[in-house]
Amino acid sequence: MSNEKICLTGVKPTGMPHLGNFIGAIKPAIENVKNSDMEGYFFIADYHSLITVHDGEQLRSDIYEVAATWLAAGLDPEKAVLYKQSDIPEITELNWIISCFASKGLMNRAHAYKAKKDKNAEEKRDEDYGINMGLFSYPVLMAADILFMNTKYVPVGEDQLQHIEIARDIASSFNHKYGDILTLPEAIVSKEENKLLPGLDGRKMSKSYNNHIPCFIPEKKLKKMINKITTDSTPPEAPKNPDDSLIFDIYKFFATKEEQDALAKRYQEGIGWGYAKLELFEVVNRELKPMREKYDALMADKSQIDKILADGAAKIRPIAQENLRRIKKAIGVSN
């Protein structure tokens, strides 16, 4: 009952996705579906957002922003399925079922929970301060996101590998009791180098670090944010090493090989940081401009997004219902 040709990717709606999301997840996922025979299933993980977002209007806006970003970035709803997690009630029903097969020790080892707990310890607060059950048990819901489709292969980044391992552990515990009902997913881990886009301060681009660049902000604001990239006080005429430049690190994700070689030569001859930042702005904006225009059009008429999400849910529900029927029959709550 497994689907061996699935590309299943979810994005939590916590505001407009940033360039790190675009380079690390959105763009490769869309290209993976375009350039292979895999079926694309892309979902908005809105229930996951409830861990931190407790404002209904804000969450509603965030959902639209994420959906518009995927569509503007090239997701074709005729060839791939875009849906909201909350529109598939079978996922949350499965979440409870498999939570009864997820050990607390497994949840104790989850990265997000451990990070929050460690931060509390560093700040000398109670270890459970600010930790709700959504944060603690979110790996179970993530497992349900995968297992409800009987997904066999899931493309993930290395930092997301633990989610697949936890889903496999839970599925194995379930199958030990009821037979081979749940498919054990396998991760397809990207081996590309330098796939993590650095932020304005050199750390991984992240909203939690406040060093991110939202994907579709206006051109003037994009330019202003790029100008905030951390640089040193080396004078313009001094030769510079492009391999030791945050600006060039970001530039490589958006420029052609020829453009990279040309700018590297300028570095070695001596270049002002203002000029380097302008060059970076030009290549980033070149890629984002047509997508920004489509994003703005979608956000101006959200009924387009509503229809695409509704159509996606309609395609997913029959699969989810059939799989849940088999699971419920196995555990003994239905005939």
ZADRENNU-814014 format. One line per field, with one value per residue (C-alpha): residue number from 1; residue in one letter; chain; x, y, z. Coordinates in steps of 0.02 Angstrom, whole numbers, plus 32768, in hexadecimal, padded with zeros to 4 digits. Each point is the difference from the previous one (the first is absolute). Layout:
BEGIN
k	NUM|...
r	a|...
c	A|...
xx	X|...
yy	Y|...
zz	Z|...
# end
This chain:
BEGIN
k	1|2|3|4|5|6|7|8|9|10|11|12|13|14|15|16|17|18|19|20|21|22|23|24|25|26|27|28|29|30|31|32|33|34|35|36|37|38|39|40|41|42|43|44|45|46|47|48|49|50|51|52|53|54|55|56|57|58|59|60|61|62|63|64|65|66|67|68|69|70|71|72|73|74|75|76|77|78|79|80|81|82|83|84|85|86|87|88|89|90|91|92|93|94|95|96|97|98|99|100|101|102|103|104|105|106|107|108|109|110|111|112|113|114|115|116|117|118|119|120|121|122|123|124|125|126|127|128|129|130|131|132|133|134|135|136|137|138|139|140|141|142|143|144|145|146|147|148|149|150|151|152|153|154|155|156|157|158|159|160|161|162|163|164|165|166|167|168|169|170|171|172|173|174|175|176|177|178|179|180|181|182|183|184|185|186|187|188|189|190|191|192|193|194|195|196|197|198|199|200|201|202|203|204|205|206|207|208|209|210|211|212|213|214|215|216|217|218|219|220|221|222|223|224|225|226|227|228|229|230|231|232|233|234|235|236|237|238|239|240|241|242|243|244|245|246|247|248|249|250|251|252|253|254|255|256|257|258|259|260|261|262|263|264|265|266|267|268|269|270|271|272|273|274|275|276|277|278|279|280|281|282|283|284|285|286|287|288|289|290|291|292|293|294|295|296|297|298|299|300|301|302|303|304|305|306|307|308|309|310|311|312|313|314|315|316|317|318|319|320|321|322|323|324|325|326|327|328|329|330|331|332|333|334|335
r	m|s|n|e|k|i|c|l|t|g|v|k|p|t|g|m|p|h|l|g|n|f|i|g|a|i|k|p|a|i|e|n|v|k|n|s|d|m|e|g|y|f|f|i|a|d|y|h|s|l|i|t|v|h|d|g|e|q|l|r|s|d|i|y|e|v|a|a|t|w|l|a|a|g|l|d|p|e|k|a|v|l|y|k|q|s|d|i|p|e|i|t|e|l|n|w|i|i|s|c|f|a|s|k|g|l|m|n|r|a|h|a|y|k|a|k|k|d|k|n|a|e|e|k|r|d|e|d|y|g|i|n|m|g|l|f|s|y|p|v|l|m|a|a|d|i|l|f|m|n|t|k|y|v|p|v|g|e|d|q|l|q|h|i|e|i|a|r|d|i|a|s|s|f|n|h|k|y|g|d|i|l|t|l|p|e|a|i|v|s|k|e|e|n|k|l|l|p|g|l|d|g|r|k|m|s|k|s|y|n|n|h|i|p|c|f|i|p|e|k|k|l|k|k|m|i|n|k|i|t|t|d|s|t|p|p|e|a|p|k|n|p|d|d|s|l|i|f|d|i|y|k|f|f|a|t|k|e|e|q|d|a|l|a|k|r|y|q|e|g|i|g|w|g|y|a|k|l|e|l|f|e|v|v|n|r|e|l|k|p|m|r|e|k|y|d|a|l|m|a|d|k|s|q|i|d|k|i|l|a|d|g|a|a|k|i|r|p|i|a|q|e|n|l|r|r|i|k|k|a|i|g|v|s|n
c	A|A|A|A|A|A|A|A|A|A|A|A|A|A|A|A|A|A|A|A|A|A|A|A|A|A|A|A|A|A|A|A|A|A|A|A|A|A|A|A|A|A|A|A|A|A|A|A|A|A|A|A|A|A|A|A|A|A|A|A|A|A|A|A|A|A|A|A|A|A|A|A|A|A|A|A|A|A|A|A|A|A|A|A|A|A|A|A|A|A|A|A|A|A|A|A|A|A|A|A|A|A|A|A|A|A|A|A|A|A|A|A|A|A|A|A|A|A|A|A|A|A|A|A|A|A|A|A|A|A|A|A|A|A|A|A|A|A|A|A|A|A|A|A|A|A|A|A|A|A|A|A|A|A|A|A|A|A|A|A|A|A|A|A|A|A|A|A|A|A|A|A|A|A|A|A|A|A|A|A|A|A|A|A|A|A|A|A|A|A|A|A|A|A|A|A|A|A|A|A|A|A|A|A|A|A|A|A|A|A|A|A|A|A|A|A|A|A|A|A|A|A|A|A|A|A|A|A|A|A|A|A|A|A|A|A|A|A|A|A|A|A|A|A|A|A|A|A|A|A|A|A|A|A|A|A|A|A|A|A|A|A|A|A|A|A|A|A|A|A|A|A|A|A|A|A|A|A|A|A|A|A|A|A|A|A|A|A|A|A|A|A|A|A|A|A|A|A|A|A|A|A|A|A|A|A|A|A|A|A|A|A|A|A|A|A|A|A|A|A|A|A|A|A|A|A|A|A|A|A|A|A|A|A|A
xx	8000|8095|801A|80B5|8003|7FCC|8050|7FAC|8033|7FB0|8020|7FC6|7FA8|8056|8003|8047|8084|80B1|808A|8047|7F58|7FFC|80B1|8001|7F50|7F87|8068|8050|7F5A|7FA9|8093|8002|7F4D|801C|809A|7FC8|7F6D|7FDA|7F54|8004|7F9D|801F|7FA5|7FEF|801F|7F87|7FDC|80BA|7FFB|7F8C|8098|8030|7F7C|7F65|7FB3|7F7A|8011|80BD|7FFA|7F80|8072|8099|7FA7|7FDB|80B4|8049|7F86|8020|80BC|7FFA|7F92|806A|809D|7FBF|7F92|7F83|7F5C|7FD8|809A|8013|7F8A|8000|7F95|7FEA|8025|7F64|7F92|802B|7FB0|8041|80AE|7FCF|7F9D|8098|8069|7FA4|8009|80BB|8023|7FD0|8096|807C|806D|801E|80B9|7FF7|7FAD|8083|8084|7FA6|806D|7F84|7FD0|80B5|8031|7F77|802A|80BA|7FDA|7F99|8094|8078|7F8C|7FE7|7F45|7F92|802A|7F4C|7FE9|7FA5|7FF0|7F51|7FCA|7FFA|80BC|8025|7F9B|800E|806A|7F67|7F98|8091|7FFF|7F45|801F|806C|7FAD|7F4D|8036|8063|8091|809A|8082|8009|8081|8047|8095|807E|7FB8|7F56|803E|7FC9|7F49|800B|805A|7F77|7F77|8055|800F|7F47|7FCA|806B|7FB2|7F52|8028|804B|7F50|7F93|8069|8040|7F7C|806B|8087|80AB|8039|80B1|805A|804B|8088|8045|80BD|8018|8085|7FDF|7F45|7FE1|7FF1|8057|7FA4|8031|8076|8050|7F9C|7F7F|7F73|7F73|7F6F|8033|80A7|7FAA|8084|7F8C|7FC8|7F47|7FEA|7F8B|801B|8003|80A1|8031|7FED|8060|8090|7FFE|8007|8090|805E|7FF5|806D|8092|80A8|80A9|805F|8075|8019|7FB8|80A9|803E|7FFA|7F7E|7FE3|7F53|8003|8005|7F6F|7F4D|7FC4|8053|7FBE|7F4E|802A|802D|7F4D|7FBB|808A|803C|80AD|803D|7FBD|8052|80A7|7FF4|7FD4|8087|807E|7FC0|8019|80B3|8021|7FAE|7F47|7F96|7F7E|7F7A|8023|8001|7F58|7FB9|8039|7FAC|7F5F|7FFC|800B|7F89|7F7F|8012|7FC3|7F7C|7FB0|7F8F|7FCF|7FDD|7F88|7FA1|8001|7FB7|7F77|7FD1|7FFC|7F92|7F81|8005|7F6B|807D|8060|7F60|7FCE|80AA|8006|7F4D|8027|809C|7FA0|7F7E|808A|8050|7F66|7FD1|80B2|8000|7F54|802E|80A3|7FAD|7F76|8084|8057|7F60|7FCF|80AA|7FF5|7F4D|7F98|7FA5|7FCF
yy	8000|8075|808B|7FF3|809C|808A|80A7|8037|80A9|806D|80B4|804B|80A8|807D|8095|8015|7F7B|8043|7FE5|7F71|7FA5|8023|7FC1|7F70|7FB8|8054|800D|7F51|7FAE|804F|7FD6|7F4E|7FE6|8058|7F9A|7F53|7F8A|8020|803B|80A6|801C|80A6|8030|8096|7FC3|8079|7F96|7FFD|80BE|7FFA|7FD6|80B8|8061|8025|8089|7FC6|8091|7FEF|7F46|801A|8081|7F90|7F6F|806C|8040|7F50|7FC1|8097|7FE7|7F4B|802D|8097|7F96|7F8D|7F7C|7FCB|7FC8|7F9F|7F92|8002|8008|8093|7FEC|803A|7F86|803A|7FD3|7F48|7FCA|7F50|8041|803B|7F60|7F9B|8073|7FC0|7F4B|8000|806A|7F64|7FAB|808F|7FF1|8097|7FDB|8017|80AA|8030|7FF1|806D|8091|808F|7FC8|7FE5|80AB|8057|7F9E|8028|80B8|8000|7FB2|8083|808C|7FAA|7FE8|7F6B|7F7E|7FFB|80BD|802E|7F4B|7FC9|7F52|8034|8021|7F63|7F8A|8058|7F70|7F90|8076|8008|7F42|8004|807C|7F7B|7F5D|802E|7FF7|7F5E|8063|7F98|8085|80B0|8080|805C|8069|7FBA|806C|7FAD|7F4D|7FE1|8017|7F6B|7F98|8025|7FD7|7F5A|7FD9|8023|7F9E|7F6C|8000|8002|7F77|7F93|7FF5|7FFF|7FC3|8060|8087|809E|801B|8027|809E|8015|80A6|8040|8073|8086|7FF0|80AD|8068|80AF|7FE4|8069|80B7|806F|8090|80B7|7FD9|7F62|7F83|7F90|806F|7FF2|8065|7FCF|8059|8095|7FF8|7FCE|8051|7FE2|7FC1|8080|80A5|8098|8022|8098|7F9F|7F6C|8073|804E|7F56|7FC4|809D|7FC2|7F68|7FF9|8034|8033|80A6|7FCC|8097|7FF3|7FFB|7F6D|7F52|7F90|7F45|7FD5|7F5D|8066|8074|7FEE|8066|7F88|7F69|803C|803A|7F4E|7FC5|807A|8025|7F9E|7FB1|808A|8087|7FAD|7FF9|80B7|803C|7F93|8058|80A9|7FC7|7FD2|80A7|8063|8025|806F|7FA9|8075|7FC9|7F48|8015|8054|7F6E|7F89|8064|7FFA|7F42|7FE0|807A|7FB9|7F57|8042|8088|7F94|7F97|809C|803D|7F5B|7FFF|80AF|7FD0|7F67|8063|8083|7F79|7F7A|7FA4|7FB2|7FB9|7FC4|7F9D|7FAF|7FCB|7FBD|7F9D|7FBB|7FC5|7FAE|7F9B|7FCC|7FD3|7F5D|7FBD|8037|7FB4|7F57|7FF5|8033|7F80|7F77|8040|800C|7F52|7FBF|804F|7FC1|809F|7FDB|7F69
zz	8000|7FF8|7F84|7FCB|7F93|8075|8022|80A2|8047|8084|8033|80A3|7FE4|8071|7F8B|7F51|7FDB|7FF5|7F81|8068|7FF3|7F46|7FDB|807D|7FED|7F89|7F62|8009|802A|7F6B|7F8D|8042|7FC7|7F59|7FD6|8039|7FFC|80B8|8036|805B|80A0|8055|809E|8071|80B1|8051|809B|8025|8006|8097|8068|7FF8|7F9F|8069|7F96|7F86|7F87|7FFF|7FDB|7F76|7FB0|8015|7FA9|7F68|7FFB|8000|7F7C|7F91|8013|7FC6|7F6C|7FD1|800B|7F79|8051|7F7B|8052|7F61|801A|80BD|8094|8079|809B|80B3|808B|805C|7F6B|8016|80A6|7FE8|8029|80AE|8021|7FCF|806E|809B|7FCA|7FE3|809B|8061|7FB0|8018|809B|806D|7FF6|7F43|8018|8081|7F78|7F80|7FCA|8018|80AF|8033|7FBC|8063|809C|7FEF|7FE8|80A0|805B|7FBC|8039|80A9|7FEC|8022|7F7B|7FC4|7FF5|7F5E|7FC8|7FD1|7FCF|7F4A|8004|8063|7F93|7F58|7FB8|800F|7F95|7F86|7FF9|7FDE|7F72|7FAE|8032|7FCE|7F49|8015|7FBD|7FD6|7FD5|8047|7FC5|8097|8032|807A|808B|7FE6|7FFF|80B4|7FCD|7F8B|8083|807F|7F82|7FDC|80B9|801E|7F66|8035|80AE|7FB4|7F82|8089|8049|7F65|7F6D|7F6A|7FFF|8000|7F7F|8049|7FA7|7FC0|7FF3|7F60|8042|7F90|7FEA|7FB6|8053|8044|7FFC|809B|7FD3|8080|804F|8010|8090|7FB9|8065|7FAD|7FC0|807F|8041|80B0|7FE4|7FAE|7F77|7F72|7F5D|7FD7|7F4E|7FB4|8057|7F8B|7FA0|8067|80A2|7FB8|7FD2|80AD|8054|7F93|8033|80B5|7FDC|8078|7FB6|8045|7FF5|7F73|7F8B|7F4E|7FAA|8068|7FAC|804F|8007|7FB9|8062|80A0|7FD6|803D|7F6C|7F86|8061|7FDE|7F4F|7FCB|801A|7F80|7F82|7F6A|7FFE|7F8C|8073|8096|7FA8|7FCC|80AE|804E|7F8E|803C|80B3|7FDE|7FAB|808C|8014|806F|806A|7FC0|7F4D|8032|8057|7F66|7F95|807A|7FFC|7F42|7FF2|8091|7FBE|7F50|803E|8077|7F95|7F92|8097|8066|7F7B|8003|80BF|8007|7F85|8067|80A2|7FAC|7FD2|8087|7FB5|7F87|8093|8056|7F65|7FEA|80B7|7FF9|7F62|8052|8099|7F90|7FAB|80A4|8069|7FA7|8019|80B5|8022|7FB6|8060|80A3|7FE4|7FF7|809B|8066|7FCB|8039|80AC|8019|8004|7F5C|7F9A
# end
